[in-house]
Amino acid sequence: MNILFFPAWYDSEELPGAGSFFVEQAKALTTAGHKVTVVLADILYYPYKAKTKRFCILEQNRDGIEVYRIKVPSYCTGQIPFLFFKYYQFFYKKLMHLLEKRGYKFDVIYAHSFWHAGYIATRYKKKYNIPLIVQEHRSLVMTGELKKSANKYLKQTVLQADAFFCVSKKLKESVIEKTNVKNKIDILPNMVDDIFTFKELPKKSEFIFAFIGTLDDNKRSYFLLKTFEKFLKTNDNTRLVIAGKGPLKDTIINYISNSEILKSHVDFLGFISRTQVVDLLTRSNAFILPSTYETFGVVYIEAMAIGRPVIATRNGGANDIVNETNGFLIDIDNEQQLIDAMDRMVKEYDKFNLKQISKDCIEKYSKDAIIGKVIRTMNECINKNEK
């Protein structure tokens, strides 16, 4: 198949690792023998980092996949959904015009997130008379951040798509609530990359908790750090390793440097690569991410695929992933529950079957499982479209 791949965001020089789940799906489809062409108008938010390459068509080859993109400052158009979509449609038109001139033909469109790629993809579904499959990832659909005036664009995307997937049950419920479309939405979780496979736990004297994520209010890294400081009073033989970047980076570094107990029990790594994520999870006993919301939570399944139990909050995405065999679920922003979960993790660690955690995770979230469903859906939609 020739697949027109419309992600709402994608790995770039400015944002390395962004949309890693999109990149990995594109690579998996390519490995399965399909031709994938990635097309996107990057939404640049203030402050605009890409100062010299704005509004220019960039042709890239990333991991053997052709990528055509334009970096477009939003200029606050997102405050007015009608203007936002009109504005970005103009740049997608430029990109698609180039591909049309070069003779590109596509069998199916695979778009990720209605804002903005999924909705704009409906235009090309009609123009080329090919099926459209959309997978929704946007947290704003679930958190209430989506403007009511944008709901109609979400609904039109759902109605016009030949198949519409959400990455979690909670996100599906939110889409149904906002669109009142009940019989067309299915669940397709994100997948775990092949680099995340079972690793034996190295022998060491300390019990290590790992946090990997954006250092912002949602991921609750600062909350975790302050809670861990209290936890250390009765669990001195533990360590917390924090990896990530974001607006709370300086706050976290300063808090650690001003606490004698944290300075000797917390390692701050900053942003780390995918291979470094594997290394960190391998040497850790457990993973913690106490977010306020997650549409899915890829890093949970990355930890599980390596064979590490997790501590997560009831944040939407984690509800579908975490159970008594692979970790603990706690309430959001509940300090005592987090302390108790860390304490149980240390004291009851031997109850977890690390190999089984990995096996169960890979069976459910592997490339074969997820991409297999994507390809079957594409073929079904193409066959229906040809009748």
ZAMARGU-4260 file (C-alpha; in steps of 0.2 Angstrom, whole numbers, plus 5000, padded with zeros to 4 digits):
<rodrens>
0) 5000/5000/5000 | 5005/5018/4997 | 5000/5027/5014 | 4998/5045/5016 | 5004/5048/5034
5) 4997/5064/5042 | 5003/5066/5060 | 4999/5081/5070 | 5017/5082/5076 | 5033/5073/5072
10) 5051/5071/5077 | 5062/5086/5072 | 5078/5095/5076 | 5069/5107/5088 | 5059/5093/5096
15) 5069/5077/5095 | 5059/5062/5101 | 5042/5072/5098 | 5028/5060/5092 | 5040/5045/5095
20) 5024/5034/5094 | 5020/5041/5076 | 5038/5039/5071 | 5038/5021/5077 | 5021/5017/5068
25) 5028/5024/5052 | 5043/5014/5053 | 5033/4998/5057 | 5022/5001/5042 | 5038/5003/5031
30) 5045/4987/5038 | 5029/4978/5034 | 5032/4982/5016 | 5022/4998/5013 | 5027/5014/5006
35) 5024/5028/5019 | 5025/5047/5015 | 5024/5058/5030 | 5016/5075/5027 | 5013/5089/5040
40) 5013/5107/5044 | 5021/5109/5060 | 5012/5120/5073 | 5025/5131/5080 | 5020/5139/5097
45) 5028/5155/5104 | 5042/5157/5107 | 5046/5152/5089 | 5062/5142/5088 | 5063/5139/5070
50) 5067/5157/5064 | 5076/5153/5047 | 5065/5139/5040 | 5047/5145/5043 | 5035/5143/5029
55) 5047/5134/5018 | 5044/5116/5012 | 5057/5104/5019 | 5061/5088/5012 | 5068/5075/5023
60) 5073/5057/5024 | 5071/5051/5042 | 5074/5033/5045 | 5071/5029/5027 | 5054/5037/5027
65) 5051/5052/5016 | 5045/5067/5026 | 5038/5083/5018 | 5034/5097/5031 | 5032/5116/5033
70) 5035/5124/5050 | 5021/5136/5053 | 5020/5148/5068 | 5002/5147/5075 | 5001/5166/5078
75) 4987/5162/5091 | 4975/5156/5077 | 4971/5141/5089 | 4960/5153/5099 | 4948/5153/5084
80) 4946/5135/5077 | 4938/5141/5061 | 4953/5153/5057 | 4966/5139/5063 | 4960/5126/5051
85) 4959/5138/5036 | 4976/5144/5040 | 4984/5127/5041 | 4974/5120/5026 | 4983/5133/5016
90) 5000/5125/5020 | 4994/5107/5018 | 4988/5113/5001 | 5006/5118/4996 | 5013/5102/5002
95) 5000/5091/4993 | 5002/5101/4977 | 5020/5097/4977 | 5017/5079/4979 | 5004/5079/4965
100) 5016/5087/4953 | 5028/5073/4957 | 5015/5060/4953 | 5012/5053/4970 | 4997/5042/4972
105) 4990/5035/4988 | 4979/5021/4993 | 4974/5027/5010 | 4977/5041/5023 | 4982/5037/5040
110) 4980/5053/5051 | 4985/5056/5069 | 4974/5068/5080 | 4960/5078/5073 | 4968/5094/5078
115) 4974/5098/5065 | 4979/5083/5054 | 4964/5072/5055 | 4951/5086/5051 | 4962/5092/5036
120) 4964/5075/5030 | 4946/5074/5027 | 4948/5086/5013 | 4960/5074/5004 | 4949/5059/5007
125) 4936/5067/4996 | 4948/5074/4984 | 4957/5057/4980 | 4942/5046/4984 | 4952/5035/4996
130) 4949/5029/5014 | 4954/5039/5029 | 4959/5031/5046 | 4961/5042/5061 | 4969/5038/5078
135) 4966/5051/5091 | 4979/5055/5104 | 4976/5073/5110 | 4974/5076/5128 | 4964/5092/5126
140) 4950/5081/5120 | 4950/5073/5137 | 4954/5087/5149 | 4941/5100/5144 | 4954/5111/5136
145) 4946/5109/5119 | 4935/5124/5115 | 4917/5120/5112 | 4918/5128/5095 | 4931/5115/5090
150) 4919/5101/5094 | 4911/5102/5077 | 4928/5099/5069 | 4931/5083/5079 | 4913/5077/5075
155) 4916/5080/5056 | 4932/5071/5057 | 4924/5056/5066 | 4909/5055/5054 | 4920/5057/5038
160) 4933/5044/5044 | 4931/5027/5037 | 4939/5021/5054 | 4941/5031/5070 | 4952/5025/5084
165) 4956/5032/5101 | 4971/5026/5111 | 4962/5023/5127 | 4944/5019/5134 | 4944/5036/5143
170) 4948/5045/5127 | 4935/5036/5118 | 4922/5041/5131 | 4927/5059/5129 | 4926/5059/5110
175) 4908/5051/5111 | 4903/5064/5124 | 4909/5078/5113 | 4902/5071/5096 | 4887/5060/5101
180) 4894/5048/5089 | 4893/5031/5098 | 4895/5017/5085 | 4910/5022/5075 | 4924/5023/5088
185) 4936/5009/5092 | 4951/5008/5103 | 4968/5006/5096 | 4982/5008/5109 | 4999/5014/5106
190) 5013/5001/5103 | 5029/4997/5112 | 5045/4998/5101 | 5055/4982/5098 | 5070/4990/5108
195) 5060/4987/5124 | 5061/4969/5128 | 5064/4959/5145 | 5080/4963/5154 | 5086/4955/5169
200) 5087/4966/5185 | 5105/4970/5189 | 5110/4966/5207 | 5113/4981/5217 | 5111/4988/5235
205) 5098/5001/5232 | 5080/5001/5226 | 5079/5013/5211 | 5063/5022/5206 | 5063/5030/5188
210) 5053/5045/5182 | 5054/5048/5163 | 5043/5062/5156 | 5041/5081/5153 | 5045/5092/5168
215) 5028/5101/5168 | 5013/5102/5180 | 5004/5088/5172 | 5017/5075/5174 | 5019/5080/5192
220) 5038/5078/5193 | 5039/5091/5207 | 5025/5083/5217 | 5034/5067/5216 | 5051/5074/5221
225) 5043/5082/5237 | 5034/5066/5241 | 5050/5056/5239 | 5058/5067/5251 | 5046/5062/5264
230) 5046/5044/5259 | 5065/5044/5262 | 5063/5047/5281 | 5058/5028/5282 | 5066/5021/5266
235) 5084/5027/5266 | 5090/5013/5255 | 5081/5020/5239 | 5085/5031/5225 | 5075/5042/5212
240) 5081/5045/5195 | 5073/5059/5185 | 5074/5060/5166 | 5066/5074/5156 | 5066/5092/5151
245) 5053/5105/5152 | 5047/5121/5161 | 5050/5115/5179 | 5068/5109/5176 | 5076/5124/5185
250) 5063/5122/5199 | 5067/5103/5201 | 5086/5106/5201 | 5085/5120/5214 | 5074/5110/5225
255) 5086/5095/5225 | 5102/5106/5228 | 5093/5114/5243 | 5089/5097/5251 | 5103/5087/5259
260) 5094/5071/5259 | 5088/5073/5241 | 5106/5077/5235 | 5112/5060/5240 | 5096/5050/5234
265) 5091/5059/5218 | 5099/5059/5201 | 5094/5071/5188 | 5098/5066/5170 | 5089/5079/5160
270) 5083/5074/5142 | 5089/5056/5137 | 5089/5047/5121 | 5078/5031/5117 | 5093/5020/5120
275) 5096/5029/5137 | 5078/5026/5142 | 5081/5007/5139 | 5097/5008/5150 | 5088/5018/5164
280) 5073/5006/5165 | 5085/4991/5165 | 5094/4997/5180 | 5078/5003/5189 | 5067/4992/5200
285) 5051/5001/5196 | 5044/5016/5186 | 5033/5030/5193 | 5023/5043/5183 | 5010/5052/5194
290) 5002/5062/5180 | 4985/5071/5181 | 4980/5065/5164 | 4987/5054/5150 | 4977/5049/5135
295) 4988/5033/5135 | 5005/5033/5143 | 5018/5025/5131 | 5032/5025/5144 | 5021/5014/5156
300) 5022/5000/5143 | 5040/5003/5139 | 5044/5000/5157 | 5033/4985/5158 | 5040/4978/5142
305) 5057/4978/5150 | 5049/4969/5165 | 5047/4983/5178 | 5032/4986/5188 | 5025/5004/5188
310) 5016/5016/5200 | 5003/5026/5190 | 4988/5038/5194 | 4970/5035/5188 | 4974/5048/5175
315) 4964/5040/5160 | 4976/5031/5150 | 4985/5022/5164 | 4968/5015/5170 | 4968/5003/5155
320) 4986/4998/5157 | 4990/4995/5176 | 4983/4981/5186 | 4988/4971/5202 | 5000/4960/5191
325) 5011/4974/5185 | 5010/4989/5197 | 4999/5000/5208 | 4986/5013/5203 | 4983/5028/5215
330) 4972/5043/5215 | 4979/5059/5207 | 4989/5071/5219 | 4987/5059/5234 | 5003/5061/5243
335) 4999/5047/5256 | 4994/5035/5243 | 5010/5038/5233 | 5021/5035/5249 | 5011/5019/5253
340) 5013/5013/5235 | 5032/5016/5235 | 5033/5008/5252 | 5023/4993/5245 | 5034/4992/5230
345) 5049/4990/5240 | 5043/4978/5253 | 5032/4967/5241 | 5043/4968/5226 | 5047/4949/5225
350) 5028/4946/5222 | 5030/4953/5205 | 5034/4941/5191 | 5045/4952/5180 | 5046/4940/5165
355) 5027/4939/5165 | 5025/4958/5166 | 5036/4959/5150 | 5027/4944/5141 | 5010/4951/5145
360) 5014/4969/5139 | 5023/4963/5123 | 5008/4952/5118 | 4996/4966/5120 | 5006/4981/5113
365) 5019/4974/5101 | 5021/4980/5083 | 5014/4964/5077 | 4998/4966/5088 | 4995/4985/5084
370) 5002/4987/5066 | 4993/4970/5062 | 4976/4978/5067 | 4981/4995/5057 | 4984/4985/5041
375) 4969/4974/5043 | 4958/4990/5045 | 4967/4998/5030 | 4963/4983/5019 | 4945/4982/5024
380) 4942/5001/5021 | 4951/5000/5004 | 4940/4985/4999 | 4924/4994/5005 | 4929/5009/4995
385) 4932/5000/4979 | 4914/4992/4979
</rodrens>
